[in-house]
Amino acid sequence: MTPNSKNGIAGEILQKFSNYRVSLAIIGDFSPYQSKSIKDFIYESNKGKHINFLGSAAEALTKLAG
């Protein structure tokens, strides 16, 4: 499987969450990812309500509750 195929599958999965209006919190340290496209994707995702990249479970619970 090529890297583009993996990114495509990930994008399709995230799109399903968004299409069905199911909230998803992805928890982790995303600072090692320096790619502008990844940073932009995380930033834009976090502006919405369905897909959020957060640093802790506490942040995720707060975001998903609100």
C-alpha positions, 0 to 999 in steps of 0.5 A: 500500500502506498502512502497516498493510499493510506492517507486516502483511507484515513481521509475516508474514515474521517469523512464518514465521522463528519458525514454522520455528525459523529464527534471524534477526538484524536488524542496525542502529541502532534508537535513532531509533525512539522508538515504544513499540510498536516498542521493546516489539516489539524487546525481546520479540523479543530475549528469544527465540531466533528474531528478534533486533535487534542493533547489530552483526554481531559481536553477531549472530554471538555470539547466533546461535552460542549 
